[in-house]
Amino acid sequence: MCVKRFCHAFVALVLSAAVPSVCDAQYSTGWMANTHGTATTRVGNVARSMWVAPEGVIYTASMWDENEGGIAIYQNGRNIGSIGGHGEFQGGAITGNSTSLFAALQFNATYGSGTVGRYDRTSRTRDLLIPVSATTTERLADVVTGLATSGSLLYASDFPGNRVRVFTTSGVWLRDIGVEAPGALALDAGGNIWVARQSMGDVLQFRPTGERGNTIQLPAKAQPVSLFFDSIGGRLWIGDEGPDMNIKIYDVSGAPRAAGTFGVQGGYLNPVTGIKGQVGDRRFTRVTGIGRDSARNLFVLNNPWGGSWDLGRNGGTDIHAYDAGGVLRWQLQSVNFEGNGVPDPATDGAIFYGGVNIYPGTVGGNYIANTIDPITYPSDPRINLADHERGEHFAQLASVGGHRILVAASQNPDTFYFFHFDRTSGYIAIPDSTLPGTAFGTAAKVRNGFCLDSKGDIWAGLDKTHVISHYPLTGFDANGKPIWGAAIAMPIPGTITQLTRIIYLPESDTMILTQGTTGSTDWTAVGSRVEVYRGWLAGNRTVPQPVINLTSANPKSIAAAGNYLFVGYVHTVPNIDAFNLTTGKLDATFVNSNSNNVDVGNDVDSMYGVRAYRRSTGEYEVTKDNYNDASIVLYRWTPPAADTAASAAKTMWVSPFNVK
């Protein structure tokens, strides 16, 4: 096998004129869904709050970043380090001054919840714990919801305590200000405290001594989630997570008055300035952090939509940096903690769908879109924190007759969520149904494999049914919603005693089934035996040819396309193995070669983290979830010989905007 450095330019979107690689049997290693592709430069995941120092150093807080500290540090568009440990911070509130940072801490067995940590900005070590709230047992929600400093004073919102607490920066409590459901905080030039109340849609002013002052009542349905006071202009900037999805600016030098906005009205959901769901310059999602440096550069932190009950798997990190005139200078973006990228067959693999975001196939690659509309579909399971699953960031995708079907699921799912798209909704995925669920007539969990095939049919191994259930796609309704027929039950071959994965390739009528580990009750593992059935629907359900024996330890995720099966492993190596579906032999291994200086992580710790697609040129795109570096690894590979088994399966190029 020959490993290449890049034998041809990595240009993803020029597909109609693409030609097969001249470096047969070789592959390139790229990445997407993160601005930077190495472990030392990558953008951290799930930044939920931000503080900007006068010299332009950006600090963001995250609850879940396994390979970096929970406070990430950036300057001039680059990662310059981190503070604290993984799982140390709650993520929802951070502030600082010339010497220290203050951040809300995650629940800890020693001090519980509702505590703020003080960190020395020079040594990057914690030097003080400040108990803020009497609520010390909360594990799944923010308790300290706002932080701000002014001189020697620290202000902290105690959400369940319905108060803003005032301390010295050395942790001495001074007084409390009673405020129902307090959130983000800001201090103006006169020492007045401004308190955002997200659920009430207003921002309250309190005098330095605690007396109630003015109220900024925001428009109906507004949700203020971040505050910043611009001392030069005497204006208060308010990040609105409601339908406007922008920043509202108020002159607070006297009685507050609206002084303008920053950002497109409606943000990424505005259908006039872009496609609905499309992100970009000033097309914000939820503005959870605002700051300026002494040079008047403006920084805006977005949280792409998509979350989970533990706050650790929101939609990702998205920081926009603007100059003093409001011109975009750079962006820092990353996928959430863990998610995949599925090549879109309607664009011949030009763009990639995750469970909540859409990415271009270019190296680094900014987001194209966020597919969640929390205003129109507030019960979307991808943002329903009471939902059964945790973080539906893993996608499967089919394009049938101009209609896209999206399935979203979690890291190790037994429940799958179905969505469709239409022209008026643009990139927004419209929630449809759930398996298990009433639409499919079953309450049985999916614990023996799941597949949405390229023709839109569903194949599922429902728990304790001992059959493969095939739901054929029968069409689409007038709104583009897919319709499936009743389940057709098919016996599991007798050579498989515990079915753990199902992949069906309709172009060649090929069924791929995996045998779980003997004696194991772990239904999330693949096992070592893979059976390939040619002519499954034609009637061959007893004679596998070939049988592939996986000899590397701990296979976790598999995907298939054309004439190849791709296997990723957990707790062992980052390699992806490519097995020939005709011969059963291992034809290639994609290793951590650091080609193009790309770090590919440690392993694949998710059931559907590996995805594969065979382009019309014969090139394979194989993606791998990289939770270590908050990115998605992209391998491009052309096998050494013509892939005759799939050569007839050509996919026409279709504009990504021609959604129905």
Buried (B, 14 or more C-beta within 10 A) or exposed (E): EEBBEBBEEBEBEEBEEBEEBEBBBBBBBBBBBBBBBBBEBBBBBBBBBBBBBEEBBBBBBBBBBBBBBBBBBBBEBBBEBBBBEBBBBBBBBBBBBEEBBBBBBBBBEEEBBBBBBBBBBEEBEBEBBBBBBEBBEBEEBBBBBBBBBBEEBBBBBBBBBEBBBBBEBEBEEEEBBEBEBBBBBBBBEEEBBBBBBBEBBBBBBBEEEEEEBBEBEBEEEBBBBBBBBBEEBBBBBBBBBBBBBBBBBBBBBEEBEEBEBBBBBBBBBBBEBBBBBBBBBBBBBBBBBBBBBEEEBBBBBBBBBBBBBBBBBBBBBBBBBBEEEEEBEEBBBBBBBBBBBBBBBBBBBBBBBBBBBBBBBBBBBBBBBBBBBBEBBEEBBBBBEEBBBBBBBBBBBBBBEEBBBBBBBBBBBBBBBBBBBBEEBBBBBBBBBBBBBEBBEBEBBBBBBBBBBBBBBBBBBBBEBEBBBBBBBEEBEEEBBBEBEEBEEBEBBEEBEBBBBBBBBBBBBBBBBBBBBEEEEEBBBBBBBBBBBBBBBEEBBEEBEBEBEBEBEBBBBBBBBBBBBBBBBBEBBBBBBBBBBBEBEBBBBBBBBEBBEBBBBBBBBBBBBBBBBBBBBBBBBBBBBBBBBBBBBBBBBBBEEEBEBBEEBEBEBBEBEEBE
